Amino acid sequence: MDKFYNETYLKLETAIQELEIETDCPIKRIEAVIHHIIQSLADLKDFVLKNDFKNMEEEIHFFKYQKPVIVSKLIYYNAIYKIETRRP
C-alpha cells in the first residue's frame, strides 16, 4: 500500500509542478490541478477496493495520515479556484 501511495503522490506532485510552470492562465491551471487530484484520489480508491489492507494498523495509517495529505491539496486548490473566479 505504501509503495502505491508514494508513487501516486509523487506523480501528483510532479504534475502540479509541471502545470505551475507551463500554464499561464491561473484558472485553467487550477482546474487542471483539481482534475489531477481527483484522479489520484480515484486511483487510490480503486486500489484500496481491489487490494485490501494487510492489517488494521495499515488501514488506520492510510486514512489518518496518507489520504488527508491529498485531500488537503484538493481543499486548498478549491479555495484558490473560488478566489480566482470571483475576482473582477
Distance bins in CASP14 RR format, pairs under 12 A and 6 or more apart:
PFRMAT RR
TARGET T0000
AUTHOR 0000-0000-0000
RMODE 2
METHOD distances of the structure
MODEL  1
1 7 0 0 0 0 0 1 0 0 0 0 0
1 8 0 0 0 0 0 1 0 0 0 0 0
1 44 0 0 0 0 1 0 0 0 0 0 0
1 47 1 0 0 1 0 0 0 0 0 0 0
1 48 1 0 0 1 0 0 0 0 0 0 0
1 50 0 0 0 0 0 1 0 0 0 0 0
1 51 1 0 0 1 0 0 0 0 0 0 0
1 52 0 0 0 0 1 0 0 0 0 0 0
1 53 1 0 0 1 0 0 0 0 0 0 0
1 54 1 0 0 1 0 0 0 0 0 0 0
1 55 0 0 0 0 0 1 0 0 0 0 0
1 57 0 0 0 0 0 1 0 0 0 0 0
1 58 1 0 1 0 0 0 0 0 0 0 0
1 59 0 0 0 0 1 0 0 0 0 0 0
1 60 0 0 0 0 0 1 0 0 0 0 0
1 61 0 0 0 0 1 0 0 0 0 0 0
1 62 1 0 0 1 0 0 0 0 0 0 0
1 63 0 0 0 0 0 1 0 0 0 0 0
1 65 0 0 0 0 0 1 0 0 0 0 0
1 66 0 0 0 0 1 0 0 0 0 0 0
1 67 0 0 0 0 0 1 0 0 0 0 0
2 8 0 0 0 0 0 1 0 0 0 0 0
2 9 0 0 0 0 0 1 0 0 0 0 0
2 47 0 0 0 0 0 1 0 0 0 0 0
2 53 0 0 0 0 0 1 0 0 0 0 0
2 54 0 0 0 0 0 1 0 0 0 0 0
2 57 0 0 0 0 0 1 0 0 0 0 0
2 58 0 0 0 0 1 0 0 0 0 0 0
2 61 0 0 0 0 1 0 0 0 0 0 0
2 62 0 0 0 0 1 0 0 0 0 0 0
2 65 0 0 0 0 0 1 0 0 0 0 0
2 66 0 0 0 0 1 0 0 0 0 0 0
3 9 0 0 0 0 0 1 0 0 0 0 0
3 10 0 0 0 0 0 1 0 0 0 0 0
3 47 0 0 0 0 0 1 0 0 0 0 0
3 51 0 0 0 0 0 1 0 0 0 0 0
3 66 0 0 0 0 0 1 0 0 0 0 0
4 10 0 0 0 0 0 1 0 0 0 0 0
4 11 0 0 0 0 0 1 0 0 0 0 0
4 40 0 0 0 0 0 1 0 0 0 0 0
4 43 0 0 0 0 1 0 0 0 0 0 0
4 44 1 0 0 1 0 0 0 0 0 0 0
4 45 0 0 0 0 0 1 0 0 0 0 0
4 46 0 0 0 0 0 1 0 0 0 0 0
4 47 1 0 1 0 0 0 0 0 0 0 0
4 48 0 0 0 0 1 0 0 0 0 0 0
4 50 0 0 0 0 0 1 0 0 0 0 0
4 51 0 0 0 0 1 0 0 0 0 0 0
4 53 0 0 0 0 0 1 0 0 0 0 0
4 58 0 0 0 0 0 1 0 0 0 0 0
4 62 0 0 0 0 0 1 0 0 0 0 0
4 66 0 0 0 0 0 1 0 0 0 0 0
5 11 0 0 0 0 0 1 0 0 0 0 0
5 12 0 0 0 0 0 1 0 0 0 0 0
5 40 0 0 0 0 1 0 0 0 0 0 0
5 41 0 0 0 0 0 1 0 0 0 0 0
5 43 0 0 0 0 1 0 0 0 0 0 0
5 44 1 0 0 1 0 0 0 0 0 0 0
5 45 0 0 0 0 0 1 0 0 0 0 0
5 47 0 0 0 0 1 0 0 0 0 0 0
5 48 0 0 0 0 1 0 0 0 0 0 0
5 51 0 0 0 0 0 1 0 0 0 0 0
5 53 0 0 0 0 0 1 0 0 0 0 0
5 58 0 0 0 0 0 1 0 0 0 0 0
5 61 0 0 0 0 1 0 0 0 0 0 0
5 62 1 0 0 1 0 0 0 0 0 0 0
5 63 0 0 0 0 0 1 0 0 0 0 0
5 65 0 0 0 0 1 0 0 0 0 0 0
5 66 1 0 1 0 0 0 0 0 0 0 0
5 67 0 0 0 0 1 0 0 0 0 0 0
5 68 0 0 0 0 0 1 0 0 0 0 0
5 69 0 0 0 0 1 0 0 0 0 0 0
5 70 0 0 0 0 1 0 0 0 0 0 0
6 12 0 0 0 0 0 1 0 0 0 0 0
6 13 0 0 0 0 0 1 0 0 0 0 0
6 44 0 0 0 0 0 1 0 0 0 0 0
6 62 0 0 0 0 0 1 0 0 0 0 0
6 66 0 0 0 0 1 0 0 0 0 0 0
6 69 0 0 0 0 0 1 0 0 0 0 0
6 70 0 0 0 0 0 1 0 0 0 0 0
7 13 0 0 0 0 0 1 0 0 0 0 0
7 14 0 0 0 0 0 1 0 0 0 0 0
7 40 0 0 0 0 0 1 0 0 0 0 0
7 43 0 0 0 0 1 0 0 0 0 0 0
7 44 0 0 0 0 0 1 0 0 0 0 0
7 47 0 0 0 0 0 1 0 0 0 0 0
8 14 0 0 0 0 0 1 0 0 0 0 0
8 15 0 0 0 0 0 1 0 0 0 0 0
8 36 0 0 0 0 0 1 0 0 0 0 0
8 37 0 0 0 0 0 1 0 0 0 0 0
8 39 0 0 0 0 1 0 0 0 0 0 0
8 40 1 0 1 0 0 0 0 0 0 0 0
8 41 0 0 0 0 1 0 0 0 0 0 0
8 42 0 0 0 0 0 1 0 0 0 0 0
8 43 1 0 1 0 0 0 0 0 0 0 0
8 44 1 0 0 1 0 0 0 0 0 0 0
8 45 0 0 0 0 0 1 0 0 0 0 0
8 46 0 0 0 0 0 1 0 0 0 0 0
8 47 0 0 0 0 1 0 0 0 0 0 0
8 48 0 0 0 0 0 1 0 0 0 0 0
8 62 0 0 0 0 0 1 0 0 0 0 0
8 66 0 0 0 0 1 0 0 0 0 0 0
8 67 0 0 0 0 0 1 0 0 0 0 0
8 69 0 0 0 0 0 1 0 0 0 0 0
8 70 1 0 0 1 0 0 0 0 0 0 0
9 15 0 0 0 0 0 1 0 0 0 0 0
9 16 0 0 0 0 0 1 0 0 0 0 0
9 36 0 0 0 0 0 1 0 0 0 0 0
9 37 0 0 0 0 0 1 0 0 0 0 0
9 40 1 0 0 1 0 0 0 0 0 0 0
9 41 0 0 0 0 0 1 0 0 0 0 0
9 43 0 0 0 0 0 1 0 0 0 0 0
9 44 0 0 0 0 1 0 0 0 0 0 0
9 62 0 0 0 0 0 1 0 0 0 0 0
9 65 0 0 0 0 0 1 0 0 0 0 0
9 66 1 0 0 1 0 0 0 0 0 0 0
9 67 0 0 0 0 0 1 0 0 0 0 0
9 68 0 0 0 0 0 1 0 0 0 0 0
9 69 1 0 0 1 0 0 0 0 0 0 0
9 70 1 0 0 1 0 0 0 0 0 0 0
9 71 0 0 0 0 0 1 0 0 0 0 0
9 72 0 0 0 0 0 1 0 0 0 0 0
9 73 0 0 0 0 1 0 0 0 0 0 0
10 16 0 0 0 0 0 1 0 0 0 0 0
10 17 0 0 0 0 0 1 0 0 0 0 0
10 40 0 0 0 0 0 1 0 0 0 0 0
10 69 0 0 0 0 0 1 0 0 0 0 0
10 70 0 0 0 0 0 1 0 0 0 0 0
11 17 0 0 0 0 0 1 0 0 0 0 0
11 18 0 0 0 0 0 1 0 0 0 0 0
11 36 0 0 0 0 1 0 0 0 0 0 0
11 37 0 0 0 0 0 1 0 0 0 0 0
11 39 0 0 0 0 1 0 0 0 0 0 0
11 40 1 0 0 1 0 0 0 0 0 0 0
11 43 0 0 0 0 1 0 0 0 0 0 0
11 44 0 0 0 0 0 1 0 0 0 0 0
11 70 0 0 0 0 0 1 0 0 0 0 0
12 18 0 0 0 0 0 1 0 0 0 0 0
12 19 0 0 0 0 0 1 0 0 0 0 0
12 32 0 0 0 0 0 1 0 0 0 0 0
12 33 0 0 0 0 1 0 0 0 0 0 0
12 34 0 0 0 0 0 1 0 0 0 0 0
12 35 0 0 0 0 0 1 0 0 0 0 0
12 36 1 0 1 0 0 0 0 0 0 0 0
12 37 1 0 0 1 0 0 0 0 0 0 0
12 38 0 0 0 0 0 1 0 0 0 0 0
12 39 0 0 0 0 1 0 0 0 0 0 0
12 40 1 0 1 0 0 0 0 0 0 0 0
12 41 0 0 0 0 1 0 0 0 0 0 0
12 42 0 0 0 0 0 1 0 0 0 0 0
12 43 0 0 0 0 1 0 0 0 0 0 0
12 44 0 0 0 0 0 1 0 0 0 0 0
12 69 0 0 0 0 1 0 0 0 0 0 0
12 70 1 0 0 1 0 0 0 0 0 0 0
12 71 0 0 0 0 0 1 0 0 0 0 0
12 73 1 0 0 1 0 0 0 0 0 0 0
12 74 0 0 0 0 0 1 0 0 0 0 0
12 77 0 0 0 0 0 1 0 0 0 0 0
13 19 0 0 0 0 0 1 0 0 0 0 0
13 20 0 0 0 0 0 1 0 0 0 0 0
13 33 0 0 0 0 0 1 0 0 0 0 0
13 36 0 0 0 0 1 0 0 0 0 0 0
13 37 0 0 0 0 0 1 0 0 0 0 0
13 40 0 0 0 0 1 0 0 0 0 0 0
13 69 0 0 0 0 0 1 0 0 0 0 0
13 70 0 0 0 0 0 1 0 0 0 0 0
13 73 0 0 0 0 1 0 0 0 0 0 0
14 20 0 0 0 0 0 1 0 0 0 0 0
14 21 0 0 0 0 0 1 0 0 0 0 0
14 33 0 0 0 0 0 1 0 0 0 0 0
14 36 0 0 0 0 1 0 0 0 0 0 0
14 40 0 0 0 0 0 1 0 0 0 0 0
15 21 0 0 0 0 0 1 0 0 0 0 0
15 22 0 0 0 0 0 1 0 0 0 0 0
15 23 0 0 0 0 0 1 0 0 0 0 0
15 29 0 0 0 0 0 1 0 0 0 0 0
15 32 0 0 0 0 1 0 0 0 0 0 0
15 33 1 0 0 1 0 0 0 0 0 0 0
15 34 0 0 0 0 0 1 0 0 0 0 0
15 35 0 0 0 0 1 0 0 0 0 0 0
15 36 1 0 1 0 0 0 0 0 0 0 0
15 37 0 0 0 0 1 0 0 0 0 0 0
15 39 0 0 0 0 1 0 0 0 0 0 0
15 40 0 0 0 0 1 0 0 0 0 0 0
15 73 0 0 0 0 0 1 0 0 0 0 0
16 22 0 0 0 0 0 1 0 0 0 0 0
16 23 0 0 0 0 0 1 0 0 0 0 0
16 29 0 0 0 0 1 0 0 0 0 0 0
16 30 0 0 0 0 0 1 0 0 0 0 0
16 32 0 0 0 0 1 0 0 0 0 0 0
16 33 1 0 1 0 0 0 0 0 0 0 0
16 34 0 0 0 0 0 1 0 0 0 0 0
16 35 0 0 0 0 0 1 0 0 0 0 0
16 36 1 0 0 1 0 0 0 0 0 0 0
16 37 0 0 0 0 1 0 0 0 0 0 0
16 40 0 0 0 0 0 1 0 0 0 0 0
16 70 0 0 0 0 0 1 0 0 0 0 0
16 73 1 0 0 1 0 0 0 0 0 0 0
16 74 0 0 0 0 0 1 0 0 0 0 0
16 76 0 0 0 0 0 1 0 0 0 0 0
16 77 0 0 0 0 1 0 0 0 0 0 0
17 23 0 0 0 0 0 1 0 0 0 0 0
17 29 0 0 0 0 0 1 0 0 0 0 0
17 33 0 0 0 0 0 1 0 0 0 0 0
17 36 0 0 0 0 0 1 0 0 0 0 0
18 29 0 0 0 0 0 1 0 0 0 0 0
18 32 0 0 0 0 1 0 0 0 0 0 0
18 33 0 0 0 0 0 1 0 0 0 0 0
18 36 0 0 0 0 1 0 0 0 0 0 0
19 25 0 0 0 0 0 1 0 0 0 0 0
19 26 0 0 0 0 0 1 0 0 0 0 0
19 28 0 0 0 0 1 0 0 0 0 0 0
19 29 1 0 1 0 0 0 0 0 0 0 0
19 30 0 0 0 0 1 0 0 0 0 0 0
19 31 0 0 0 0 1 0 0 0 0 0 0
19 32 1 0 1 0 0 0 0 0 0 0 0
19 33 1 0 1 0 0 0 0 0 0 0 0
19 34 0 0 0 0 0 1 0 0 0 0 0
19 35 0 0 0 0 1 0 0 0 0 0 0
19 36 1 0 0 1 0 0 0 0 0 0 0
19 37 0 0 0 0 0 1 0 0 0 0 0
19 77 0 0 0 0 0 1 0 0 0 0 0
20 26 0 0 0 0 0 1 0 0 0 0 0
20 29 1 0 0 1 0 0 0 0 0 0 0
20 30 0 0 0 0 0 1 0 0 0 0 0
20 32 0 0 0 0 0 1 0 0 0 0 0
20 33 0 0 0 0 1 0 0 0 0 0 0
20 36 0 0 0 0 0 1 0 0 0 0 0
20 77 0 0 0 0 0 1 0 0 0 0 0
20 80 0 0 0 0 0 1 0 0 0 0 0
21 29 0 0 0 0 1 0 0 0 0 0 0
22 28 0 0 0 0 0 1 0 0 0 0 0
22 29 0 0 0 0 1 0 0 0 0 0 0
22 32 0 0 0 0 1 0 0 0 0 0 0
22 33 0 0 0 0 0 1 0 0 0 0 0
23 29 1 1 0 0 0 0 0 0 0 0 0
23 30 0 0 0 0 1 0 0 0 0 0 0
23 31 0 0 0 0 1 0 0 0 0 0 0
23 32 1 0 0 1 0 0 0 0 0 0 0
23 33 0 0 0 0 1 0 0 0 0 0 0
25 31 0 0 0 0 1 0 0 0 0 0 0
25 32 0 0 0 0 1 0 0 0 0 0 0
25 84 0 0 0 0 1 0 0 0 0 0 0
25 85 0 0 0 0 0 1 0 0 0 0 0
26 32 0 0 0 0 0 1 0 0 0 0 0
26 33 0 0 0 0 0 1 0 0 0 0 0
26 77 0 0 0 0 0 1 0 0 0 0 0
26 80 0 0 0 0 1 0 0 0 0 0 0
26 81 0 0 0 0 1 0 0 0 0 0 0
26 83 0 0 0 0 1 0 0 0 0 0 0
26 84 1 0 1 0 0 0 0 0 0 0 0
26 85 0 0 0 0 1 0 0 0 0 0 0
26 87 0 0 0 0 1 0 0 0 0 0 0
27 33 0 0 0 0 0 1 0 0 0 0 0
27 34 0 0 0 0 0 1 0 0 0 0 0
27 77 0 0 0 0 0 1 0 0 0 0 0
27 80 0 0 0 0 1 0 0 0 0 0 0
27 81 1 0 0 1 0 0 0 0 0 0 0
27 82 0 0 0 0 0 1 0 0 0 0 0
27 83 0 0 0 0 0 1 0 0 0 0 0
27 84 1 0 1 0 0 0 0 0 0 0 0
27 85 1 0 0 1 0 0 0 0 0 0 0
27 86 0 0 0 0 0 1 0 0 0 0 0
27 87 0 0 0 0 1 0 0 0 0 0 0
28 34 0 0 0 0 0 1 0 0 0 0 0
28 35 0 0 0 0 0 1 0 0 0 0 0
28 81 0 0 0 0 0 1 0 0 0 0 0
28 84 0 0 0 0 0 1 0 0 0 0 0
28 85 0 0 0 0 0 1 0 0 0 0 0
29 35 0 0 0 0 0 1 0 0 0 0 0
29 36 0 0 0 0 0 1 0 0 0 0 0
29 77 0 0 0 0 1 0 0 0 0 0 0
29 80 0 0 0 0 1 0 0 0 0 0 0
29 81 0 0 0 0 1 0 0 0 0 0 0
29 84 0 0 0 0 1 0 0 0 0 0 0
30 36 0 0 0 0 0 1 0 0 0 0 0
30 37 0 0 0 0 0 1 0 0 0 0 0
30 73 0 0 0 0 0 1 0 0 0 0 0
30 74 0 0 0 0 0 1 0 0 0 0 0
30 76 0 0 0 0 1 0 0 0 0 0 0
30 77 1 0 1 0 0 0 0 0 0 0 0
30 78 0 0 0 0 1 0 0 0 0 0 0
30 79 0 0 0 0 1 0 0 0 0 0 0
30 80 1 0 1 0 0 0 0 0 0 0 0
30 81 1 0 1 0 0 0 0 0 0 0 0
30 82 0 0 0 0 1 0 0 0 0 0 0
30 83 0 0 0 0 1 0 0 0 0 0 0
30 84 1 0 0 1 0 0 0 0 0 0 0
30 85 0 0 0 0 1 0 0 0 0 0 0
31 37 0 0 0 0 0 1 0 0 0 0 0
31 38 0 0 0 0 0 1 0 0 0 0 0
31 77 0 0 0 0 1 0 0 0 0 0 0
31 78 0 0 0 0 0 1 0 0 0 0 0
31 80 0 0 0 0 0 1 0 0 0 0 0
31 81 1 0 0 1 0 0 0 0 0 0 0
31 84 0 0 0 0 1 0 0 0 0 0 0
31 85 0 0 0 0 1 0 0 0 0 0 0
32 38 0 0 0 0 0 1 0 0 0 0 0
32 39 0 0 0 0 0 1 0 0 0 0 0
32 77 0 0 0 0 1 0 0 0 0 0 0
32 81 0 0 0 0 0 1 0 0 0 0 0
33 39 0 0 0 0 0 1 0 0 0 0 0
33 40 0 0 0 0 0 1 0 0 0 0 0
33 70 0 0 0 0 0 1 0 0 0 0 0
33 73 0 0 0 0 1 0 0 0 0 0 0
33 74 0 0 0 0 1 0 0 0 0 0 0
33 76 0 0 0 0 1 0 0 0 0 0 0
33 77 1 0 1 0 0 0 0 0 0 0 0
33 78 0 0 0 0 0 1 0 0 0 0 0
33 80 0 0 0 0 1 0 0 0 0 0 0
33 81 0 0 0 0 1 0 0 0 0 0 0
33 84 0 0 0 0 0 1 0 0 0 0 0
34 40 0 0 0 0 0 1 0 0 0 0 0
34 41 0 0 0 0 0 1 0 0 0 0 0
34 70 0 0 0 0 0 1 0 0 0 0 0
34 73 0 0 0 0 1 0 0 0 0 0 0
34 74 1 0 0 1 0 0 0 0 0 0 0
34 75 0 0 0 0 0 1 0 0 0 0 0
34 76 0 0 0 0 0 1 0 0 0 0 0
34 77 1 0 1 0 0 0 0 0 0 0 0
34 78 1 0 0 1 0 0 0 0 0 0 0
34 79 0 0 0 0 0 1 0 0 0 0 0
34 80 0 0 0 0 1 0 0 0 0 0 0
34 81 1 0 0 1 0 0 0 0 0 0 0
34 82 0 0 0 0 0 1 0 0 0 0 0
34 84 0 0 0 0 0 1 0 0 0 0 0
35 41 0 0 0 0 0 1 0 0 0 0 0
35 42 0 0 0 0 0 1 0 0 0 0 0
35 74 0 0 0 0 0 1 0 0 0 0 0
35 77 0 0 0 0 0 1 0 0 0 0 0
35 78 0 0 0 0 0 1 0 0 0 0 0
35 81 0 0 0 0 0 1 0 0 0 0 0
36 42 0 0 0 0 0 1 0 0 0 0 0
36 43 0 0 0 0 0 1 0 0 0 0 0
36 70 0 0 0 0 0 1 0 0 0 0 0
36 73 0 0 0 0 1 0 0 0 0 0 0
36 74 0 0 0 0 1 0 0 0 0 0 0
36 77 0 0 0 0 1 0 0 0 0 0 0
37 43 0 0 0 0 0 1 0 0 0 0 0
37 44 0 0 0 0 0 1 0 0 0 0 0
37 67 0 0 0 0 0 1 0 0 0 0 0
37 69 0 0 0 0 0 1 0 0 0 0 0
37 70 1 0 0 1 0 0 0 0 0 0 0
37 71 0 0 0 0 1 0 0 0 0 0 0
37 72 0 0 0 0 1 0 0 0 0 0 0
37 73 1 0 1 0 0 0 0 0 0 0 0
37 74 1 0 1 0 0 0 0 0 0 0 0
37 75 0 0 0 0 1 0 0 0 0 0 0
37 76 0 0 0 0 1 0 0 0 0 0 0
37 77 1 0 0 1 0 0 0 0 0 0 0
37 78 0 0 0 0 1 0 0 0 0 0 0
37 81 0 0 0 0 0 1 0 0 0 0 0
38 44 0 0 0 0 0 1 0 0 0 0 0
38 45 0 0 0 0 0 1 0 0 0 0 0
38 70 0 0 0 0 1 0 0 0 0 0 0
38 71 0 0 0 0 0 1 0 0 0 0 0
38 73 0 0 0 0 0 1 0 0 0 0 0
38 74 1 0 0 1 0 0 0 0 0 0 0
38 77 0 0 0 0 0 1 0 0 0 0 0
38 78 0 0 0 0 0 1 0 0 0 0 0
39 45 0 0 0 0 0 1 0 0 0 0 0
39 46 0 0 0 0 0 1 0 0 0 0 0
39 70 0 0 0 0 0 1 0 0 0 0 0
39 74 0 0 0 0 0 1 0 0 0 0 0
40 46 0 0 0 0 0 1 0 0 0 0 0
40 47 0 0 0 0 0 1 0 0 0 0 0
40 66 0 0 0 0 0 1 0 0 0 0 0
40 67 0 0 0 0 0 1 0 0 0 0 0
40 69 0 0 0 0 0 1 0 0 0 0 0
40 70 1 0 1 0 0 0 0 0 0 0 0
40 71 0 0 0 0 0 1 0 0 0 0 0
40 73 0 0 0 0 1 0 0 0 0 0 0
40 74 0 0 0 0 1 0 0 0 0 0 0
41 47 0 0 0 0 0 1 0 0 0 0 0
41 48 0 0 0 0 0 1 0 0 0 0 0
41 66 0 0 0 0 0 1 0 0 0 0 0
41 67 1 0 0 1 0 0 0 0 0 0 0
41 68 0 0 0 0 0 1 0 0 0 0 0
41 69 0 0 0 0 0 1 0 0 0 0 0
41 70 1 0 1 0 0 0 0 0 0 0 0
41 71 1 0 0 1 0 0 0 0 0 0 0
41 72 0 0 0 0 0 1 0 0 0 0 0
41 73 0 0 0 0 1 0 0 0 0 0 0
41 74 1 0 0 1 0 0 0 0 0 0 0
41 75 0 0 0 0 0 1 0 0 0 0 0
42 48 0 0 0 0 0 1 0 0 0 0 0
42 49 0 0 0 0 0 1 0 0 0 0 0
42 70 0 0 0 0 0 1 0 0 0 0 0
42 74 0 0 0 0 0 1 0 0 0 0 0
43 49 0 0 0 0 0 1 0 0 0 0 0
43 50 0 0 0 0 0 1 0 0 0 0 0
43 67 0 0 0 0 0 1 0 0 0 0 0
43 70 0 0 0 0 0 1 0 0 0 0 0
44 50 0 0 0 0 0 1 0 0 0 0 0
44 51 0 0 0 0 0 1 0 0 0 0 0
44 62 0 0 0 0 1 0 0 0 0 0 0
44 63 0 0 0 0 0 1 0 0 0 0 0
44 66 0 0 0 0 1 0 0 0 0 0 0
44 67 1 0 0 1 0 0 0 0 0 0 0
44 68 0 0 0 0 0 1 0 0 0 0 0
44 69 0 0 0 0 0 1 0 0 0 0 0
44 70 1 0 0 1 0 0 0 0 0 0 0
44 71 0 0 0 0 0 1 0 0 0 0 0
45 51 0 0 0 0 0 1 0 0 0 0 0
45 62 0 0 0 0 0 1 0 0 0 0 0
45 63 0 0 0 0 0 1 0 0 0 0 0
45 67 0 0 0 0 1 0 0 0 0 0 0
45 70 0 0 0 0 0 1 0 0 0 0 0
45 71 0 0 0 0 0 1 0 0 0 0 0
47 53 0 0 0 0 0 1 0 0 0 0 0
47 62 0 0 0 0 0 1 0 0 0 0 0
47 66 0 0 0 0 0 1 0 0 0 0 0
47 67 0 0 0 0 0 1 0 0 0 0 0
48 58 0 0 0 0 0 1 0 0 0 0 0
48 59 0 0 0 0 1 0 0 0 0 0 0
48 62 1 0 0 1 0 0 0 0 0 0 0
48 63 0 0 0 0 1 0 0 0 0 0 0
48 66 0 0 0 0 0 1 0 0 0 0 0
48 67 0 0 0 0 1 0 0 0 0 0 0
51 58 0 0 0 0 0 1 0 0 0 0 0
51 59 0 0 0 0 0 1 0 0 0 0 0
51 62 0 0 0 0 0 1 0 0 0 0 0
52 58 0 0 0 0 1 0 0 0 0 0 0
52 59 0 0 0 0 1 0 0 0 0 0 0
52 62 0 0 0 0 0 1 0 0 0 0 0
53 59 1 0 1 0 0 0 0 0 0 0 0
53 60 0 0 0 0 1 0 0 0 0 0 0
53 61 0 0 0 0 1 0 0 0 0 0 0
53 62 1 0 0 1 0 0 0 0 0 0 0
53 63 0 0 0 0 1 0 0 0 0 0 0
53 66 0 0 0 0 0 1 0 0 0 0 0
54 60 0 0 0 0 0 1 0 0 0 0 0
54 61 0 0 0 0 0 1 0 0 0 0 0
54 62 0 0 0 0 0 1 0 0 0 0 0
55 61 0 0 0 0 1 0 0 0 0 0 0
55 62 0 0 0 0 0 1 0 0 0 0 0
56 62 0 0 0 0 0 1 0 0 0 0 0
56 63 0 0 0 0 0 1 0 0 0 0 0
56 64 0 0 0 0 0 1 0 0 0 0 0
57 63 0 0 0 0 0 1 0 0 0 0 0
57 64 0 0 0 0 0 1 0 0 0 0 0
57 65 0 0 0 0 0 1 0 0 0 0 0
58 64 0 0 0 0 0 1 0 0 0 0 0
58 65 0 0 0 0 0 1 0 0 0 0 0
58 66 0 0 0 0 1 0 0 0 0 0 0
59 65 0 0 0 0 0 1 0 0 0 0 0
59 66 0 0 0 0 0 1 0 0 0 0 0
59 67 0 0 0 0 0 1 0 0 0 0 0
60 66 0 0 0 0 0 1 0 0 0 0 0
60 67 0 0 0 0 0 1 0 0 0 0 0
61 67 0 0 0 0 1 0 0 0 0 0 0
61 68 0 0 0 0 0 1 0 0 0 0 0
61 69 0 0 0 0 0 1 0 0 0 0 0
62 68 0 0 0 0 1 0 0 0 0 0 0
62 69 0 0 0 0 0 1 0 0 0 0 0
62 70 0 0 0 0 0 1 0 0 0 0 0
63 69 0 0 0 0 0 1 0 0 0 0 0
63 70 0 0 0 0 0 1 0 0 0 0 0
63 71 0 0 0 0 0 1 0 0 0 0 0
64 71 0 0 0 0 0 1 0 0 0 0 0
65 71 0 0 0 0 0 1 0 0 0 0 0
65 72 0 0 0 0 0 1 0 0 0 0 0
66 72 0 0 0 0 0 1 0 0 0 0 0
67 73 0 0 0 0 0 1 0 0 0 0 0
67 74 0 0 0 0 0 1 0 0 0 0 0
68 74 0 0 0 0 0 1 0 0 0 0 0
68 75 0 0 0 0 1 0 0 0 0 0 0
68 76 0 0 0 0 0 1 0 0 0 0 0
69 75 0 0 0 0 0 1 0 0 0 0 0
69 76 0 0 0 0 0 1 0 0 0 0 0
70 76 0 0 0 0 0 1 0 0 0 0 0
70 77 0 0 0 0 0 1 0 0 0 0 0
71 77 0 0 0 0 0 1 0 0 0 0 0
71 78 0 0 0 0 0 1 0 0 0 0 0
72 78 0 0 0 0 0 1 0 0 0 0 0
72 79 0 0 0 0 0 1 0 0 0 0 0
73 79 0 0 0 0 0 1 0 0 0 0 0
73 80 0 0 0 0 0 1 0 0 0 0 0
74 80 0 0 0 0 0 1 0 0 0 0 0
74 81 0 0 0 0 0 1 0 0 0 0 0
75 81 0 0 0 0 0 1 0 0 0 0 0
75 82 0 0 0 0 0 1 0 0 0 0 0
76 82 0 0 0 0 0 1 0 0 0 0 0
76 83 0 0 0 0 0 1 0 0 0 0 0
77 83 0 0 0 0 0 1 0 0 0 0 0
77 84 0 0 0 0 0 1 0 0 0 0 0
78 84 0 0 0 0 0 1 0 0 0 0 0
78 85 0 0 0 0 0 1 0 0 0 0 0
79 85 0 0 0 0 0 1 0 0 0 0 0
79 86 0 0 0 0 0 1 0 0 0 0 0
80 86 0 0 0 0 0 1 0 0 0 0 0
80 87 0 0 0 0 0 1 0 0 0 0 0
81 87 0 0 0 0 0 1 0 0 0 0 0
END
